[in-house]
């Protein structure tokens, strides 16, 4: 990881963002000496919302009718 001073990082921000986007570690040292790491954030995984699949499934009108394939098993 290479570390840059805050002033230099401000002038090279777009370059540093490109480096972070391809996985390189970039550190930025604040004026008080604290170093911050610049990393690419992934989108958080989306949780399914209740009702989001509404209208995605259709049940046919003959859903409860017996299947022709099972005639031999009926008594």
C-alpha positions as CSV (number, residue, x, y, z in Angstrom):
1,X,0.0,0.0,0.0
2,X,1.4,3.4,-0.9
3,X,0.5,6.3,1.4
4,X,0.1,9.9,0.1
5,X,-0.2,13.1,2.1
6,X,-3.6,14.7,2.0
7,X,-2.6,17.6,-0.2
8,X,-1.1,15.4,-2.8
9,X,-4.1,13.0,-2.6
10,X,-6.5,15.9,-3.2
11,X,-4.8,16.8,-6.5
12,X,-4.6,13.1,-7.7
13,X,-8.0,11.9,-6.5
14,X,-9.3,10.6,-9.8
15,X,-6.1,8.6,-10.3
16,X,-6.3,7.2,-6.8
17,X,-9.9,6.2,-7.4
18,X,-8.9,4.3,-10.5
19,X,-6.2,2.5,-8.6
20,X,-8.6,1.5,-5.8
21,X,-11.1,0.3,-8.4
22,X,-8.7,-2.3,-9.7
23,X,-7.9,-3.5,-6.2
24,X,-4.7,-1.6,-5.3
25,X,-4.4,-0.4,-1.8
26,X,-4.2,3.4,-1.4
27,X,-3.6,5.2,1.9
28,X,-4.1,8.9,2.6
29,X,-2.4,10.5,5.6
30,X,-4.3,13.2,7.2
31,X,-2.6,16.3,8.6
32,X,-2.8,14.8,12.2
33,X,-1.0,11.7,11.1
34,X,-3.9,9.3,10.8
35,X,-3.9,7.1,7.7
36,X,-7.1,6.3,5.9
37,X,-7.4,3.5,3.4
38,X,-9.2,4.1,0.1
39,X,-11.1,1.0,-0.9
40,X,-13.8,0.1,-3.4
41,X,-17.1,-0.5,-1.7
42,X,-19.2,-3.3,-3.1
43,X,-23.0,-2.8,-3.2
44,X,-24.6,-4.5,-0.2
45,X,-26.5,-7.6,-1.0
46,X,-30.1,-6.9,-1.6
47,X,-32.6,-8.7,0.6
48,X,-35.8,-9.8,-1.1
49,X,-38.8,-7.7,-0.2
50,X,-42.1,-9.2,0.8
51,X,-44.4,-9.3,-2.2
52,X,-41.6,-8.6,-4.7
53,X,-42.6,-11.8,-6.7
54,X,-46.2,-10.8,-7.0
55,X,-47.6,-11.6,-10.4
56,X,-44.5,-13.6,-11.3
57,X,-46.3,-17.0,-11.0
58,X,-49.6,-18.0,-12.6
59,X,-51.7,-20.9,-11.5
60,X,-53.7,-22.5,-14.2
61,X,-57.5,-23.0,-13.8
62,X,-57.1,-26.8,-13.8
63,X,-54.5,-26.9,-11.1
64,X,-56.5,-29.1,-8.8
65,X,-57.7,-31.5,-11.5
66,X,-56.2,-35.0,-11.5
67,X,-53.3,-35.6,-13.8
68,X,-53.8,-38.1,-16.7
69,X,-50.5,-39.8,-15.9
70,X,-51.8,-41.0,-12.6
71,X,-55.0,-42.7,-13.8
72,X,-53.4,-46.2,-13.3
73,X,-52.7,-45.4,-9.6
74,X,-56.2,-44.3,-8.7
75,X,-58.5,-47.0,-7.3
